[in-house]
Amino acid sequence: MKDGTTTLNSAKNIMLAIQHLVAMFGATVLVPMLTGLNPSVALLSAGVGTLLFHFVTYGKVPVFLGSSFAFIPVIVQVGNLYNGDLAYAQGGIVIAGLIYVLMSFAVKKVGVEKIKKYLPPQVVGPMIIVIGLNLVPVAYGMASDHFVVAAITLFTALTITIKGRGFSKQLSILIAVVVGYIISLNLSLVDTAVMKEAELFAVPSFTLPKFEIGAIAIIAPVVLAVFMEHIGDITTNGQVVGKNFIEEPGLNRTLLGDGLATLFAGFIGGPANTTYGENTGVLAITKNYDPAILRIAAILAIILGFVAKIGGFLSTIPVAVMGGISMMLFSMIALIGVKTIKTNNVKFNLNNVVIMVSILVLGLGAGHLEAIFGISIGIPVTETVKITGLSLAAIIGVVLNAVLNRKQMA
């Protein structure tokens, strides 16, 4: 009887792990598909990154790590600057991971409250808005490949997100992609040859990073935004579970977990990793908070990374389908930025307005100024590379806040 119960519990845990895998799958593979990185490597790095996170947090936090959306615009920017060679973006991701690790030591040394003073909501909120709005034109360009397919995909995702109940709500991205894919098949928009020719199993296409100061300067400042995102994710996860993970095992350890996961991803060719809200949603629905289930999901993700047929299938998904999904996801990122400002009751005094407007103008307008008038606003790094856009906005925002709100920070 005991063996039967053990087998039943094991089967139940595997099914729960598969739910977590499904919840993270769509968003995790979307990032490499939008940036040109390898989806199979992204799956593997997400799985290994999750296991690294659990190792350094003593297996206490039920978290799954997946591809970070915050890095999409800077990876694309670096790819464009270096003739499509994303190895330079990998170098930036490795350094971002290293900064995470250093920040974890800083948090341990000086405390989280002192660190947070330099990244208040009037800085982080606009930065998140910039991340989302900078990506919307990318999504529109993808959707323009076939507006009807993109619109149906977007409508499906929005309908399930708004009207869906239970676990189906967590699967809105996946269901919408399936619907868009089926419609595309009927319209003969899908080339299945790549999927058919792909082997069943294959070692993912790992690539080593290249380090160049210009690429690093573009990518590394994004860590300032995702640091606060990390605090929010870990806090929310703790609220769902009923524990304070900021205190035990400690924010320094959860940050260290993110940092090591991002370091690993950068070294093998994956996108930066971050804690996933989708999986926290699954915890809230199932009421099962066993971290071991997340580790099973991580092992399954690693296995999927070696299934070449999955990579082949993902490459057949029409651009318009991903464009429809991306329109929703990127708009939601911008709304999260607005929510960050609202829920933290940011005071709209002169100092804060100057900080927020500066971040928005530099983050959103600098590129348009250069494209229309040939005026380039940025911090020169090399003869050909400047820190512009989101990275410039992040640096200026932090510095402005430190100067204008120095009395509150004292």
C-alpha positions as CSV (number, residue, x, y, z in Angstrom):
1,M,0.0,0.0,0.0
2,K,2.9,2.3,0.9
3,D,4.5,1.7,-2.5
4,G,1.2,2.5,-4.2
5,T,0.8,5.7,-2.3
6,T,4.3,6.7,-3.2
7,T,3.7,6.1,-6.8
8,L,0.5,8.0,-6.8
9,N,2.2,11.0,-5.1
10,S,5.1,10.9,-7.6
11,A,2.6,10.9,-10.5
12,K,0.7,13.8,-8.9
13,N,4.0,15.8,-8.5
14,I,5.0,15.2,-12.1
15,M,1.6,16.4,-13.3
16,L,1.9,19.5,-11.1
17,A,5.4,20.1,-12.5
18,I,4.1,19.8,-16.0
19,Q,1.6,22.6,-15.2
20,H,4.4,24.8,-14.1
21,L,6.3,23.9,-17.3
22,V,3.3,24.8,-19.5
23,A,2.8,28.1,-17.6
24,M,6.4,29.3,-18.2
25,F,6.9,27.7,-21.7
26,G,5.2,30.3,-23.9
27,A,6.9,33.4,-22.4
28,T,10.3,31.7,-22.0
29,V,10.6,30.7,-25.6
30,L,9.1,33.9,-26.8
31,V,12.1,36.0,-25.7
32,P,14.7,34.0,-27.8
33,M,12.3,34.0,-30.7
34,L,12.0,37.8,-30.6
35,T,15.7,38.4,-30.2
36,G,17.3,35.7,-32.4
37,L,18.6,33.5,-29.5
38,N,18.1,29.8,-29.5
39,P,14.8,28.6,-27.9
40,S,16.3,25.2,-27.0
41,V,19.2,26.9,-25.2
42,A,16.7,29.2,-23.4
43,L,14.7,26.2,-22.1
44,L,17.9,24.4,-20.9
45,S,19.3,27.6,-19.2
46,A,15.9,28.2,-17.6
47,G,15.9,24.7,-16.1
48,V,19.5,24.8,-15.0
49,G,19.0,28.4,-13.7
50,T,16.1,27.3,-11.6
51,L,18.1,24.5,-10.0
52,L,20.9,26.9,-9.3
53,F,18.4,29.3,-7.7
54,H,17.0,26.5,-5.5
55,F,20.6,25.4,-4.5
56,V,21.6,28.9,-3.2
57,T,18.2,29.5,-1.5
58,Y,18.4,26.1,0.3
59,G,15.4,24.8,-1.7
60,K,13.0,27.0,0.4
61,V,11.5,29.2,-2.3
62,P,9.0,27.7,-4.8
63,V,10.2,29.7,-7.8
64,F,10.8,29.0,-11.5
65,L,13.2,31.1,-13.5
66,G,12.6,32.0,-17.1
67,S,13.6,34.4,-19.9
68,S,13.4,38.1,-18.8
69,F,11.4,40.4,-21.1
70,A,13.3,43.4,-19.7
71,F,16.4,42.5,-21.8
72,I,14.6,42.2,-25.2
73,P,15.1,45.8,-26.4
74,V,18.8,45.9,-25.5
75,I,19.6,42.5,-26.9
76,V,17.9,43.6,-30.2
77,Q,19.9,46.9,-30.1
78,V,23.2,45.1,-29.6
79,G,22.4,42.6,-32.3
80,N,21.8,45.5,-34.7
81,L,25.0,47.3,-33.7
82,Y,27.2,44.2,-34.1
83,N,25.8,42.9,-37.4
84,G,23.6,40.3,-35.9
85,D,26.3,38.8,-33.7
86,L,24.4,38.0,-30.5
87,A,27.6,36.7,-28.8
88,Y,28.2,40.4,-27.8
89,A,24.8,40.5,-26.2
90,Q,25.7,37.3,-24.3
91,G,28.7,39.1,-23.0
92,G,26.5,41.9,-21.7
93,I,24.1,39.3,-20.1
94,V,27.1,37.7,-18.3
95,I,28.1,41.0,-16.9
96,A,24.5,41.7,-15.9
97,G,24.5,38.4,-14.0
98,L,27.7,39.4,-12.3
99,I,26.2,42.7,-11.3
100,Y,23.3,40.7,-9.8
101,V,25.8,38.7,-7.8
102,L,27.6,41.9,-6.6
103,M,24.2,43.4,-5.6
104,S,23.4,40.4,-3.6
105,F,26.6,40.9,-1.6
106,A,25.7,44.6,-1.2
107,V,22.2,43.8,0.1
108,K,23.8,41.4,2.6
109,K,26.3,44.1,3.7
110,V,24.2,47.3,3.8
111,G,20.6,46.0,3.8
112,V,17.8,46.1,1.3
113,E,16.2,49.4,2.4
114,K,19.4,51.4,1.7
115,I,19.7,49.9,-1.8
116,K,16.0,50.5,-2.5
117,K,16.5,54.3,-1.8
118,Y,18.4,54.6,-5.0
119,L,15.7,52.7,-7.0
120,P,12.4,54.2,-5.8
121,P,9.1,53.8,-7.7
122,Q,9.5,57.2,-9.4
123,V,12.6,55.7,-11.1
124,V,11.6,52.1,-11.6
125,G,8.0,52.7,-12.8
126,P,9.0,54.9,-15.8
127,M,11.8,52.5,-16.6
128,I,9.3,49.6,-16.9
129,I,7.0,51.8,-19.0
130,V,9.9,52.5,-21.4
131,I,10.7,48.8,-21.7
132,G,7.1,48.0,-22.7
133,L,6.5,51.0,-25.0
134,N,9.9,50.5,-26.8
135,L,8.8,47.0,-27.7
136,V,5.3,47.8,-29.0
137,P,6.5,49.0,-32.5
138,V,8.5,45.7,-32.7
139,A,5.3,43.8,-32.1
140,Y,3.4,45.9,-34.6
141,G,6.0,45.2,-37.2
142,M,5.6,41.4,-36.6
143,A,1.8,41.7,-36.7
144,S,2.0,43.5,-40.0
145,D,3.1,40.2,-41.6
146,H,-0.6,39.2,-41.5
147,F,-2.9,41.5,-39.5
148,V,-5.9,39.1,-39.5
149,V,-3.9,36.3,-37.9
150,A,-2.3,38.7,-35.5
151,A,-5.7,40.2,-34.5
152,I,-7.3,36.8,-33.9
153,T,-4.3,35.6,-31.8
154,L,-4.4,38.9,-29.8
155,F,-8.2,38.6,-29.3
156,T,-7.9,35.0,-28.1
157,A,-5.2,35.9,-25.6
158,L,-7.1,38.9,-24.3
159,T,-10.4,37.1,-24.0
160,I,-8.9,34.2,-22.0
161,T,-6.9,36.6,-19.8
162,I,-10.0,38.7,-19.0
163,K,-12.7,36.1,-19.0
164,G,-10.8,32.9,-18.2
165,R,-11.1,31.0,-14.9
166,G,-8.7,28.9,-13.0
167,F,-5.6,27.4,-14.7
168,S,-6.9,28.2,-18.2
169,K,-6.1,31.9,-17.4
170,Q,-2.5,30.9,-16.9
171,L,-2.5,29.2,-20.3
172,S,-3.8,32.2,-22.3
173,I,-0.5,32.7,-24.2
174,L,-0.2,29.0,-25.1
175,I,-3.8,28.7,-26.1
176,A,-3.7,31.8,-28.2
177,V,-0.6,30.6,-30.0
178,V,-2.2,27.3,-30.8
179,V,-5.3,29.1,-32.2
180,G,-3.2,31.4,-34.3
181,Y,-1.1,28.4,-35.5
182,I,-4.1,26.4,-36.5
183,I,-5.6,29.4,-38.5
184,S,-2.2,29.9,-40.1
185,L,-2.1,26.3,-41.1
186,N,-5.5,26.6,-42.8
187,L,-4.2,29.7,-44.6
188,S,-1.1,27.9,-45.8
189,L,1.1,30.3,-43.9
190,V,3.2,27.6,-42.1
191,D,6.2,25.9,-43.5
192,T,6.5,22.6,-41.6
193,A,9.6,21.4,-43.5
194,V,12.0,22.5,-40.7
195,M,10.0,20.6,-38.1
196,K,9.9,17.5,-40.3
197,E,13.6,17.5,-41.0
198,A,14.6,18.1,-37.4
199,E,15.9,15.1,-35.5
200,L,14.1,13.9,-32.4
201,F,17.0,14.6,-30.1
202,A,20.0,16.9,-30.5
203,V,22.4,18.9,-28.4
204,P,21.3,22.6,-28.4
205,S,23.4,25.1,-30.3
206,F,25.5,26.5,-27.5
207,T,27.5,29.7,-28.2
208,L,30.2,31.4,-26.2
209,P,30.0,35.1,-25.2
210,K,32.1,37.9,-26.6
211,F,32.9,40.8,-24.4
212,E,33.0,44.4,-25.7
213,I,32.5,47.5,-23.6
214,G,29.9,49.0,-25.9
215,A,27.6,46.0,-25.7
216,I,28.1,45.7,-21.9
217,A,27.3,49.4,-21.4
218,I,24.0,49.0,-23.3
219,I,22.8,45.8,-21.5
220,A,24.1,46.1,-18.0
221,P,22.0,49.1,-16.7
222,V,18.8,47.1,-17.3
223,V,19.7,45.3,-14.0
224,L,18.5,48.5,-12.2
225,A,15.0,47.9,-13.4
226,V,14.9,44.1,-12.9
227,F,16.3,44.4,-9.3
228,M,13.0,46.0,-8.2
229,E,11.0,43.6,-10.3
230,H,12.8,40.8,-8.5
231,I,11.9,42.2,-5.1
232,G,8.3,42.4,-6.2
233,D,8.2,38.9,-7.5
234,I,9.8,37.4,-4.3
235,T,7.5,39.4,-2.1
236,T,4.4,38.3,-4.1
237,N,5.6,34.7,-4.0
238,G,6.0,34.9,-0.3
239,Q,2.5,36.4,0.2
240,V,1.0,33.5,-1.8
241,V,2.9,30.9,0.2
242,G,2.5,32.6,3.6
243,K,6.2,33.2,4.3
244,N,8.6,36.1,4.2
245,F,11.3,35.0,1.7
246,I,12.9,38.5,1.8
247,E,14.0,37.6,5.4
248,E,14.5,33.8,5.0
249,P,16.4,32.7,3.1
250,G,17.0,36.4,2.4
251,L,16.9,38.8,-0.5
252,N,20.7,38.5,-0.9
253,R,20.3,34.7,-1.6
254,T,17.4,35.1,-4.1
255,L,19.3,37.8,-5.9
256,L,22.4,35.5,-5.9
257,G,20.2,32.8,-7.5
258,D,19.0,35.1,-10.3
259,G,22.6,36.3,-10.8
260,L,24.1,32.8,-11.1
261,A,21.2,31.7,-13.4
262,T,21.8,34.8,-15.7
263,L,25.6,34.2,-15.7
264,F,25.0,30.6,-16.8
265,A,22.5,31.6,-19.5
266,G,24.9,34.2,-20.9
267,F,27.8,31.8,-21.1
268,I,25.8,29.2,-23.1
269,G,23.7,31.5,-25.4
270,G,20.5,31.9,-23.4
271,P,18.6,35.1,-22.4
272,A,18.9,36.6,-18.9
273,N,16.7,34.8,-16.4
274,T,14.3,36.1,-13.9
275,T,11.6,34.8,-11.4
276,Y,8.3,34.1,-13.2
277,G,5.0,35.6,-12.0
278,E,3.2,33.0,-14.2
279,N,4.4,30.2,-11.9
280,T,3.5,32.2,-8.8
281,G,0.0,32.3,-10.3
282,V,0.0,28.5,-10.6
283,L,1.0,28.2,-6.9
284,A,-2.0,30.4,-6.0
285,I,-4.4,28.2,-8.0
286,T,-3.2,24.8,-6.9
287,K,-2.4,25.7,-3.3
288,N,0.6,23.4,-3.5
289,Y,3.7,25.2,-2.5
290,D,6.3,22.3,-2.5
291,P,9.5,23.7,-4.0
292,A,10.4,20.2,-5.1
293,I,7.7,20.3,-7.8
294,L,9.4,23.4,-9.3
295,R,12.7,21.4,-9.4
296,I,10.9,18.6,-11.3
297,A,9.6,21.2,-13.7
298,A,13.2,22.5,-14.1
299,I,14.5,19.0,-15.0
300,L,11.7,18.6,-17.5
301,A,12.7,22.0,-19.1
302,I,16.3,20.7,-19.4
303,I,15.1,17.5,-21.1
304,L,12.9,19.6,-23.5
305,G,16.0,21.6,-24.4
306,F,17.4,18.4,-26.1
307,V,14.2,17.6,-28.0
308,A,15.1,19.1,-31.4
309,K,11.6,18.6,-32.7
310,I,10.4,21.2,-30.3
311,G,12.9,23.7,-31.6
312,G,11.8,22.8,-35.1
313,F,8.2,23.4,-34.2
314,L,8.8,26.7,-32.6
315,S,10.7,27.9,-35.7
316,T,7.5,27.2,-37.8
317,I,5.3,29.5,-35.8
318,P,4.3,32.4,-38.1
319,V,5.7,35.9,-37.3
320,A,2.2,37.3,-37.2
321,V,1.1,34.9,-34.5
322,M,4.0,36.0,-32.3
323,G,3.2,39.6,-33.2
324,G,-0.3,39.3,-31.9
325,I,0.9,37.8,-28.6
326,S,3.6,40.4,-28.3
327,M,1.2,43.3,-28.6
328,M,-0.5,42.1,-25.5
329,L,2.6,41.2,-23.5
330,F,4.5,44.4,-24.2
331,S,1.5,46.6,-23.5
332,M,1.0,44.8,-20.2
333,I,4.7,45.5,-19.3
334,A,4.0,49.3,-19.8
335,L,0.9,49.0,-17.6
336,I,2.9,47.3,-14.9
337,G,5.1,50.4,-14.9
338,V,2.1,52.6,-14.5
339,K,0.8,50.4,-11.7
340,T,4.2,50.6,-9.9
341,I,3.9,54.4,-9.8
342,K,0.2,54.2,-8.7
343,T,0.4,51.5,-6.0
344,N,3.4,53.1,-4.4
345,N,1.6,56.5,-4.1
346,V,4.4,58.4,-5.8
347,K,4.0,62.1,-5.1
348,F,3.8,64.2,-8.3
349,N,5.9,67.0,-6.9
350,L,8.3,69.0,-9.2
351,N,11.4,66.8,-8.4
352,N,9.6,63.5,-9.1
353,V,7.9,64.9,-12.3
354,V,11.3,66.0,-13.6
355,I,12.8,62.5,-12.8
356,M,9.9,60.6,-14.5
357,V,9.6,62.9,-17.5
358,S,13.4,62.7,-18.1
359,I,13.3,58.9,-18.0
360,L,10.4,58.7,-20.4
361,V,11.8,61.3,-22.8
362,L,15.3,59.8,-22.9
363,G,14.0,56.3,-23.0
364,L,11.4,56.8,-25.7
365,G,12.4,59.9,-27.6
366,A,16.2,59.7,-28.1
367,G,15.9,57.1,-30.9
368,H,13.3,59.1,-32.7
369,L,15.4,62.3,-32.5
370,E,18.3,60.5,-34.1
371,A,16.1,58.9,-36.8
372,I,14.3,62.1,-37.7
373,F,16.8,64.9,-37.1
374,G,20.1,63.0,-36.8
375,I,20.6,64.3,-33.3
376,S,22.2,61.6,-31.1
377,I,21.7,61.8,-27.4
378,G,23.9,59.4,-25.4
379,I,27.0,58.7,-23.4
380,P,29.9,57.8,-25.7
381,V,31.5,54.5,-24.8
382,T,33.6,53.8,-28.0
383,E,33.9,55.6,-31.3
384,T,30.8,53.8,-32.7
385,V,28.8,53.0,-29.5
386,K,26.8,55.2,-27.2
387,I,24.7,54.4,-24.2
388,T,21.2,55.5,-25.3
389,G,17.6,54.6,-24.9
390,L,16.6,52.6,-21.8
391,S,20.2,52.2,-20.5
392,L,20.8,56.0,-20.7
393,A,17.3,56.7,-19.1
394,A,18.1,54.3,-16.2
395,I,21.4,55.9,-15.4
396,I,20.1,59.5,-15.7
397,G,17.0,58.5,-13.6
398,V,19.1,57.1,-10.7
399,V,21.5,60.1,-10.8
400,L,18.7,62.7,-10.9
401,N,16.8,61.0,-8.1
402,A,20.0,60.9,-6.0
403,V,20.5,64.7,-6.6
404,L,16.9,66.0,-6.4
405,N,15.7,63.8,-3.6
406,R,18.9,63.6,-1.6
407,K,17.2,64.9,1.6
408,Q,14.6,62.0,1.5
409,M,17.5,59.5,0.9
410,A,19.5,60.7,3.9
